[in-house]
Amino acid sequence: MTEPGSQARHPQPASADAFAALSRAPLFAALDRADRERLAAAAETVTLAPGGMVFHSGQPYGACVHLLVEGRIEVQRPDGSSELLEPGAVLGLANYLDQSPYGSTAIARTPVRLLRIPDPALRALEHERPALADAISRALAERIRRRAVRPVPGGVLAEPVRHAMKAPLATCAPDTTLREACRTMQHRRIGSLAVRGPDGALVGVLTFAGLAEASLLHGARPEDPVARAACETPRTVSAEAPLWEAEARLERDGLRYLIVVDEDGQAAGVISRTDILERVLRAAGTVLLEVRGAPDLEALAAARSRLVGFAAELRETQRRASRAVRLLSEAHLAIQRRALALVEEALEREAGPAPCAYAVIVMGSGGRREMLLDPDQDNGLITAVADGADWFATLAARWCEALERIGYRRCPGGVMACEPAYRADLATWRRRIDTFVERPGELAGQWSNVVLDFDTLAGEEPLVEALRRHLLEAIAARPRLLEFMAEHDAQGRPALGLFERLRSAGDPEGRGRIDLKRNGLRLLADAARIYALGHGVGATATGDRLRALARLGVLSRDLVDSVLEAHDVLLDLLLTHQLGQALAGDVPDALITPRALSATERSLLRNAMRAVRRLQDRLLGDYGRQVL
């Protein structure tokens, strides 16, 4: 076998067909011609005989990537698996991403011709060209997905789709007119109709989006039949498929629903992400029912103590950590909501009903539905008018005290309804937002990165939505606050050091640990919040915000995909870490020790941090002030 690196003894300048090879490779095909010519000029052609080695496991990164132009190369992994690569494949991209030594061995199995692209040339072009940055983000997301091998979910997600689908399916005939179909959907308040042929077989799906496209873009008339004008190809799933498979398809393909078909191929129903979430929540009903029926704070404290076991079960049965954390958050909020109800009932018996309509809000991780095992209190109160200050002050003080008794620490920064600054009428909340928006500064940026994730916990939803509309309108008119929010975000950086190595960050005791919240999850949440507020997105959850930004075209789908994968990896590592602490009787924190992780986990963490940095760099480029 040829010694490692011997193929590079006599590299030749790239031949005239290097440009054509770059044009055929998926990673580089989206680049402009001038950019492909630029890479071709920087590249070298390398040839290998059968048995020649491109690199071997453990070899230091060679500061280049290789594009396979001709022949076949076998990649052998340490776990014993192997893969045969065809022309167009890029070798060493994972090492380019994290500057790490090669983890696999690449051997020529036929005469091979490679294009050797130097790291500096590729990196410079990546920073200049969004198309290449998106392609590399796509590769980063795929690398994280491939390494983050998750066990097949058990529990409720292993149940067949038919347990959660909605049935029967609303249908129409192919010759139904667009007008008739539209009236049917409006009357039934549904978003789609399945189109069945004369034999009952499913031939398509009609949606409001399809109706709009047919009318506005293709000139369809109300009398035209749906089969010719606006019938989409149905996306189906078997009624006997596990729920996790349906969930994965919905997520991977960005679908709102799937048509469920029986063993004969007949449409039996429809399933959406909401249907799956509702089924999971029903399965967790024992916890939620216990909370909803809790007679006193002692019962709620007992339920709060059992959330560690609940979280461990979620971690084992959910396909993604983000879903487990979302469900855990719903349990936390159910406890806090019931505590509020108990306090309200007692106060009403003592002092009469509330003087006016009001809403209680949660902020921070609660507002984003991203609470883990030991969240503190972040809450507020909005009243319709300024009446009844004493009643609401008593309610807030007793509720915050009740939450502390149950096990929720008081917010170190005082962001709680028991503080006058976070208990006010709607007009005062609006004026406070206007003050920060009109005269932004460092304090305004810090305040906004906590408070502006507010969402309704209980009470009058219209009050919360009115405040949200005011916030989005105020920022649309004066967006400079977003610059200070980005500056506050930049006080934390991803835990990556020289040569993309993991470095300790955010450890107050200097023991070489990484704060996954401050130097990872918080950065993603901050960036998603700033972009969402800047583009009128009202969602509060980090994942929901990022998906909305991709739909609006603000961020590329490839970048968002890589960030969502990174977000899930960080949540998974943190939830696993906190579960270990809680089960050992320790207070959960966000500080992990990289040395204690497996090699796979360290690789995942490193690539997740790289995705975090790519998003933060983009954020600072879009919203960073000149002083940055």
C-alpha positions in Angstrom: 0.0 0.0 0.0 1.2 3.5 -0.8 2.5 5.4 2.2 0.2 8.2 3.5 0.8 11.5 1.7 2.9 10.0 -1.1 0.2 11.1 -3.6 1.2 14.7 -2.9 4.9 14.4 -3.8 4.4 15.6 -7.4 1.1 17.4 -7.5 0.3 19.1 -10.8 -1.5 22.4 -11.3 -5.2 21.8 -12.0 -5.9 20.9 -15.6 -8.4 22.6 -17.8 -11.2 20.3 -16.8 -10.9 21.2 -13.1 -13.6 23.8 -13.7 -15.9 21.2 -15.1 -15.2 18.9 -12.2 -16.1 21.7 -9.7 -19.3 22.4 -11.7 -20.4 18.8 -11.4 -19.8 18.5 -7.6 -22.9 19.2 -5.5 -20.9 21.2 -3.0 -19.7 23.7 -5.6 -22.3 23.6 -8.3 -24.2 26.7 -6.9 -21.2 28.9 -7.1 -20.9 31.5 -9.9 -18.6 30.7 -12.8 -16.0 33.2 -11.6 -15.9 31.6 -8.2 -15.4 28.1 -9.6 -12.7 29.4 -11.9 -11.0 30.9 -8.8 -11.1 27.6 -6.9 -9.8 25.8 -10.0 -6.9 28.1 -10.3 -6.0 27.5 -6.6 -6.4 23.7 -6.9 -3.9 21.0 -7.8 -4.5 17.7 -9.5 -3.4 14.6 -7.6 -3.4 11.0 -9.1 -3.3 7.8 -7.1 -2.8 4.2 -8.2 -5.0 1.5 -6.6 -4.1 1.1 -3.0 -2.9 4.7 -2.7 -3.9 6.5 0.5 -5.4 10.0 0.6 -5.2 10.1 4.4 -5.3 7.7 7.3 -7.0 7.7 10.7 -5.1 9.8 13.2 -3.2 11.8 10.6 -3.2 15.6 11.2 -5.5 17.6 9.0 -3.8 18.4 5.7 -5.2 21.9 5.3 -7.1 21.0 2.2 -10.1 19.1 0.9 -10.1 16.7 -2.0 -12.7 16.5 -4.7 -12.9 13.1 -6.4 -12.9 13.6 -10.1 -12.3 10.1 -11.5 -12.2 6.6 -9.9 -13.5 5.2 -6.6 -12.2 5.7 -3.1 -13.1 3.6 -0.1 -13.5 5.3 3.3 -12.9 3.0 6.2 -14.2 4.1 9.6 -12.9 3.0 13.0 -16.1 1.2 13.8 -15.4 -1.2 11.0 -17.9 0.3 8.5 -16.9 1.5 5.1 -18.2 3.5 2.2 -17.3 3.6 -1.5 -17.2 7.1 -2.9 -18.0 8.0 -6.4 -16.8 11.1 -8.5 -18.2 14.3 -7.1 -17.6 13.4 -3.5 -15.6 15.7 -1.3 -13.1 14.2 1.1 -11.9 15.9 4.3 -14.8 18.3 4.6 -15.5 17.2 8.2 -11.9 18.0 9.1 -12.1 21.3 7.3 -15.1 22.1 9.5 -13.4 21.4 12.8 -9.7 21.3 11.9 -9.4 17.9 13.6 -7.2 15.0 12.7 -8.7 12.5 10.2 -10.9 10.0 11.9 -11.1 7.6 8.9 -8.8 6.2 6.3 -9.4 6.9 2.6 -7.9 4.4 0.0 -8.0 4.4 -3.8 -9.7 1.2 -5.1 -9.2 2.1 -8.8 -6.9 4.6 -10.5 -8.0 7.9 -9.0 -7.8 11.5 -10.0 -8.4 14.1 -7.3 -8.6 17.9 -7.1 -6.8 19.2 -4.1 -8.3 22.5 -2.9 -6.3 24.4 -0.3 -8.0 25.3 2.9 -7.2 29.1 2.7 -8.8 29.4 -0.8 -11.9 27.6 0.3 -12.3 29.4 3.6 -11.9 32.8 1.9 -14.5 32.0 -0.6 -16.9 30.7 2.0 -16.8 34.0 3.8 -17.5 35.9 0.6 -20.2 33.7 -1.0 -23.5 32.9 0.7 -24.1 30.0 -1.7 -20.9 28.2 -0.6 -21.5 29.1 3.1 -25.0 27.5 2.7 -23.6 24.4 1.1 -21.1 24.0 4.0 -23.8 24.6 6.5 -25.7 21.8 4.8 -22.7 19.5 5.1 -22.3 20.6 8.8 -25.9 19.7 9.5 -25.5 16.3 7.9 -22.4 15.6 9.8 -24.1 16.4 13.1 -27.1 14.3 12.1 -24.9 11.4 11.1 -22.9 11.4 14.3 -25.9 12.0 16.6 -27.2 8.4 16.4 -30.4 8.4 18.4 -32.1 5.1 19.5 -35.4 4.3 17.9 -38.0 5.9 20.2 -40.1 3.7 22.4 -43.3 4.6 24.3 -46.0 6.6 22.6 -43.9 7.4 19.6 -43.6 3.7 18.8 -47.4 3.5 18.5 -48.9 3.3 15.0 -49.9 6.4 13.2 -53.6 5.4 13.3 -53.7 6.1 17.0 -53.1 9.8 16.5 -54.6 10.5 13.0 -57.7 12.6 12.4 -60.4 10.6 10.6 -62.5 10.4 8.5 -60.6 12.3 5.8 -62.4 15.2 4.1 -62.6 14.5 0.3 -63.9 15.7 -3.0 -64.1 14.4 -6.5 -61.6 15.4 -9.3 -64.3 17.3 -11.1 -65.3 19.4 -8.1 -64.9 23.1 -9.0 -62.5 25.3 -7.2 -65.4 27.4 -6.0 -67.1 24.4 -4.5 -63.9 23.2 -2.9 -63.1 26.6 -1.4 -66.6 26.9 0.1 -66.4 23.4 1.6 -63.0 24.1 3.3 -64.3 27.5 4.6 -67.6 25.9 5.9 -65.8 23.0 7.6 -62.9 25.2 8.8 -60.3 22.8 7.3 -57.1 23.6 5.4 -57.1 20.7 2.8 -59.3 18.3 0.9 -58.2 14.9 -0.4 -59.1 14.3 -4.1 -60.4 10.8 -4.8 -60.7 9.2 -8.2 -63.8 7.2 -9.4 -62.4 4.0 -7.8 -61.9 5.7 -4.5 -58.1 5.9 -4.8 -56.3 9.0 -3.6 -55.1 11.1 -6.6 -54.2 14.4 -5.0 -54.6 17.0 -2.3 -56.1 20.5 -2.5 -54.9 23.2 -0.1 -55.7 26.9 0.3 -52.1 27.6 -0.9 -52.8 25.5 -4.0 -55.9 27.4 -4.6 -54.1 30.8 -4.4 -51.3 29.6 -6.6 -53.7 28.3 -9.3 -55.7 31.5 -9.3 -52.9 34.1 -9.0 -50.1 32.5 -11.0 -51.8 30.2 -13.4 -55.1 32.1 -14.2 -57.4 29.3 -12.9 -61.1 30.2 -12.9 -63.6 29.3 -10.1 -65.4 26.9 -12.4 -62.2 24.9 -13.2 -62.0 21.4 -11.7 -59.6 20.9 -8.9 -57.8 18.0 -10.6 -56.6 20.2 -13.4 -56.1 23.5 -11.6 -54.7 22.9 -8.1 -54.3 19.3 -7.2 -51.0 18.6 -5.4 -49.2 15.3 -5.2 -50.2 13.6 -1.9 -47.5 12.9 0.7 -48.6 9.7 2.5 -47.7 7.5 5.4 -48.9 4.1 6.4 -51.4 3.8 9.2 -49.2 1.1 10.7 -46.0 3.2 10.6 -44.7 4.3 14.0 -45.5 7.9 15.0 -41.8 8.8 15.2 -41.4 7.9 11.5 -44.3 10.3 10.6 -42.8 13.0 12.8 -39.4 12.6 11.1 -40.9 13.0 7.7 -42.9 16.0 8.6 -39.8 17.6 10.1 -37.4 16.6 7.4 -39.6 17.7 4.5 -41.1 20.7 6.1 -44.6 19.4 5.8 -47.7 20.5 7.7 -49.4 17.1 7.4 -49.4 13.7 5.8 -52.2 11.7 4.4 -52.6 8.3 6.2 -53.3 5.3 4.0 -54.4 1.8 5.0 -53.0 -1.5 3.9 -55.0 -1.3 0.6 -53.6 2.1 -0.2 -56.9 3.9 0.6 -56.8 7.2 2.4 -57.9 6.7 6.0 -57.1 10.0 7.7 -54.6 12.9 8.1 -51.9 13.5 10.6 -49.9 16.7 11.6 -47.2 17.6 14.0 -49.9 19.0 16.3 -51.7 15.6 16.3 -48.5 13.9 17.3 -47.8 16.4 20.1 -51.4 16.0 21.4 -51.0 12.2 21.5 -47.7 12.5 23.4 -49.2 14.9 25.9 -52.2 12.5 26.5 -49.7 9.7 27.2 -48.0 12.0 29.8 -51.4 12.7 31.2 -50.7 11.1 34.6 -48.2 13.8 35.4 -50.4 16.6 34.0 -53.6 15.2 35.6 -51.8 15.0 38.9 -50.8 18.7 38.6 -54.2 19.9 37.4 -55.9 18.2 40.4 -53.3 19.2 43.0 -55.3 20.5 46.1 -52.4 22.5 47.6 -48.8 23.6 47.3 -47.5 20.5 49.0 -49.0 18.3 46.3 -47.4 20.6 43.7 -44.0 20.4 45.3 -44.3 16.6 45.3 -45.2 16.7 41.6 -42.2 19.1 41.0 -39.9 16.6 42.6 -41.0 13.8 40.3 -40.1 15.8 37.2 -36.7 14.3 37.2 -38.1 10.9 36.6 -40.5 12.4 34.0 -37.6 14.0 32.2 -35.6 10.8 32.2 -38.5 9.0 30.6 -38.9 11.7 28.0 -35.2 11.6 27.2 -35.5 7.8 26.5 -38.7 8.0 24.5 -38.4 11.1 22.4 -36.6 11.2 19.1 -35.2 14.7 19.6 -34.1 16.4 22.8 -35.9 19.6 21.7 -39.2 17.7 21.9 -38.4 16.2 25.3 -37.5 19.7 26.6 -40.7 21.2 25.2 -42.8 18.6 27.0 -40.8 19.0 30.2 -41.4 22.8 29.9 -45.2 22.2 29.6 -45.0 20.2 32.9 -43.2 23.0 34.6 -45.7 25.6 33.4 -48.6 23.4 34.4 -47.3 23.4 37.9 -46.8 27.2 37.9 -50.3 27.7 36.4 -51.9 25.5 39.1 -50.0 27.4 41.8 -51.3 30.6 40.4 -54.9 29.2 40.4 -54.6 28.2 44.1 -53.3 31.6 45.1 -56.1 33.3 43.0 -58.8 31.3 44.7 -57.6 32.1 48.2 -57.2 35.8 47.4 -60.7 36.0 45.8 -62.2 34.4 49.0 -60.4 37.0 51.1 -60.6 40.2 49.1 -63.1 39.6 46.3 -62.5 39.1 42.6 -59.8 40.9 40.6 -60.5 44.6 40.0 -60.0 44.2 36.2 -58.9 41.8 33.5 -55.3 40.7 33.6 -52.7 38.2 32.2 -49.8 36.5 33.8 -46.8 36.0 31.5 -43.6 33.9 31.6 -40.3 35.1 30.1 -36.9 33.7 29.4 -36.7 29.9 29.0 -40.4 29.6 30.1 -41.6 31.9 27.4 -39.5 29.9 24.8 -40.7 26.5 26.3 -37.1 25.6 26.8 -37.0 24.9 30.6 -34.8 22.1 31.8 -34.6 20.6 35.3 -33.9 23.6 37.5 -35.4 26.8 36.0 -35.7 29.9 38.1 -38.6 32.3 38.1 -39.0 34.7 35.1 -42.5 36.1 35.1 -44.7 39.3 35.0 -48.2 40.6 35.1 -50.2 42.7 32.7 -53.5 44.4 33.8 -56.1 46.0 31.5 -56.1 49.3 33.4 -54.2 50.8 36.3 -56.9 50.0 39.0 -56.5 47.6 41.9 -52.7 47.9 42.4 -52.9 46.5 46.0 -54.9 43.4 44.9 -52.4 42.6 42.1 -49.4 43.3 44.3 -50.7 40.8 46.8 -51.4 38.2 44.1 -47.9 38.5 42.7 -46.2 38.4 46.0 -48.1 35.3 47.2 -47.6 33.6 43.8 -43.8 34.1 43.7 -43.6 33.0 47.3 -45.6 29.9 46.4 -43.4 29.1 43.5 -40.3 29.3 45.7 -41.9 26.9 48.2 -42.6 24.5 45.4 -39.0 24.6 44.2 -38.6 27.4 41.7 -35.8 29.7 42.7 -36.3 33.5 42.6 -34.8 35.2 39.5 -31.4 36.6 40.5 -32.1 39.7 38.4 -35.5 40.3 39.9 -37.5 39.6 36.8 -40.7 38.6 38.7 -44.2 39.8 39.0 -43.7 40.6 42.7 -41.4 43.4 41.6 -43.2 46.6 40.6 -41.2 46.9 37.3 -42.7 43.7 36.0 -46.3 44.3 37.2 -48.1 47.0 35.4 -51.1 47.9 33.2 -50.9 47.4 29.5 -50.3 51.2 28.8 -47.4 51.2 31.2 -45.8 48.1 29.6 -46.2 49.8 26.2 -44.5 53.0 27.4 -41.7 51.0 28.9 -41.0 49.2 25.6 -41.2 52.6 23.8 -38.5 54.0 26.2 -36.1 51.2 25.5 -36.8 51.3 21.7 -36.5 55.0 21.4 -33.5 55.4 23.7 -31.6 52.1 23.5 -28.4 51.4 25.4 -26.5 48.6 27.1 -29.2 48.2 29.8 -31.9 48.1 27.2 -30.2 45.3 25.3 -29.7 43.2 28.4 -33.3 43.7 29.5 -34.7 42.9 26.1 -32.8 39.7 25.8 -34.7 38.4 28.8 -38.1 40.0 28.8 -39.0 40.0 25.2 -39.5 36.2 25.1 -42.8 36.7 27.0 -45.7 34.4 26.5 -49.0 33.8 28.2 -49.1 31.6 31.3 -52.7 32.3 32.3 -55.4 35.0 32.0 -56.4 37.2 29.2 -54.5 36.3 26.0 -55.6 39.5 24.1 -53.6 41.6 26.6 -50.5 39.7 25.8 -51.1 39.7 22.0 -51.7 43.5 22.2 -48.4 44.0 23.9 -46.7 41.7 21.3 -48.2 43.7 18.4 -47.0 46.9 20.0 -43.5 45.5 20.4 -43.2 44.4 16.8 -44.6 47.7 15.5 -42.2 49.7 17.7 -39.1 47.8 16.6 -40.2 48.0 13.0 -40.2 51.8 13.3 -37.0 52.0 15.4 -34.8 48.9 15.0 -31.7 50.3 16.7 -32.5 48.4 19.9 -31.6 45.2 18.0 -28.0 46.4 17.7 -27.6 46.7 21.5 -29.3 43.3 21.9 -26.7 41.9 19.5 -23.9 43.6 21.4 -25.1 42.0 24.7 -25.2 38.6 22.9 -21.6 39.1 21.8 -20.4 39.2 25.4 -20.6 35.4 25.2 -18.9 33.4 22.4 -19.0 29.8 21.4 -16.6 27.5 23.2 -14.1 27.2 20.3 -10.5 28.2 20.5 -7.4 27.9 18.3 -7.7 25.4 15.4 -11.4 24.9 16.2 -10.6 23.0 19.5 -13.1 23.1 22.3 -12.1 25.5 25.0 -13.4 26.1 28.5 -15.8 29.0 28.7 -18.2 30.4 31.3 -16.7 28.4 34.1 -16.6 30.6 37.2 -14.3 28.2 39.1 -11.8 27.8 36.2 -12.0 24.0 36.2 -11.9 23.6 32.4 -15.7 23.3 32.0 -18.0 24.7 29.3 -21.2 26.6 30.2 -23.6 25.1 27.6 -26.2 27.8 28.2 -24.0 31.0 28.2 -21.7 29.9 25.5 -24.1 27.8 23.3 -27.8 27.7 23.8 -28.2 31.4 24.9 -26.3 32.5 21.8 -28.8 30.6 19.6 -31.8 32.0 21.5 -30.4 35.5 21.3 -29.8 35.4 17.6 -33.2 33.8 16.9 -34.9 36.5 19.0 -33.1 39.4 17.4 -33.8 38.2 13.8 -37.4 37.4 14.7 -38.1 40.8 16.2 -36.4 42.5 13.3 -38.7 40.8 10.8 -42.0 40.8 12.6 -42.0 37.2 13.7 -44.2 36.7 16.8 -43.1 33.2 17.8 -41.1 32.8 21.0 -39.6 29.3 20.8 -36.1 29.3 19.3 -36.9 26.5 16.8 -40.2 28.1 15.8 -38.4 31.4 15.2 -35.7 29.9 13.1 -38.1 28.0 10.9 -40.2 31.1 10.4 -37.1 33.1 9.4 -36.2 30.4 6.9 -39.8 30.5 5.4 -39.4 34.3 5.1 -36.0 33.9 3.4 -34.2 36.0 6.1 -31.9 33.0 6.8 -31.1 30.3 4.4 -32.7 26.9 5.0 -29.2 25.3 5.1 -28.0 27.6 7.8 -31.2 27.1 9.8 -31.0 23.4 9.4 -27.4 23.3 10.8 -28.4 25.6 13.7 -31.5 23.4 14.6 -29.3 20.3 14.6 -26.8 22.2 16.8 -29.6 23.3 19.1 -30.8 19.8 19.6 -27.3 18.5 20.3 -26.7 21.1 23.0 -30.1 20.4 24.6 -29.4 16.7 24.5 -26.0 17.1 26.2 -27.3 19.5 28.8 -30.4 17.5 29.6 -28.3 14.3 30.0 -25.8 16.2 32.1 -28.5 17.6 34.4 -30.3 14.3 34.7 -27.0 12.7 35.9 -26.6 15.4 38.5 -30.2 15.3 39.7 -30.2 11.5 40.0 -26.9 11.8 42.1 -28.6 14.3 44.4 -26.7 17.3 43.1 -28.1 20.7 42.0 -28.3 20.7 38.2 -26.1 23.3 36.4 -25.0 24.0 32.8 -21.3 23.3 33.2 -19.9 20.2 31.4 -16.4 18.9 31.3 -15.3 18.0 27.8 -12.9 15.4 29.0 -15.8 13.4 30.5 -17.5 13.2 27.1 -17.0 10.4 24.7 -15.1 11.0 21.5 -18.4 11.1 19.5 -20.0 13.6 22.0 -16.9 15.8 21.8 -17.1 15.8 18.0 -20.8 16.6 18.2 -20.2 19.4 20.6 -17.4 20.9 18.5 -19.5 20.9 15.4 -22.5 22.3 17.2 -20.4 25.1 18.5 -19.2 25.8 15.0 -22.8 26.1 13.9 -23.4 28.5 16.8 -20.5 30.6 15.7 -21.7 30.7 12.1 -25.0 32.1 13.2 -23.5 34.6 15.7 -21.1 35.8 13.1 -24.0 36.3 10.7 -25.9 38.2 13.4 -23.0 40.5 14.2 -22.6 41.2 10.5 -26.3 42.1 10.2 -26.9 43.9 13.5 -23.4 44.6 15.1 -22.7 48.3 15.9 -19.6 50.0 14.6 -17.9 49.7 18.0 -17.9 45.9 17.5 
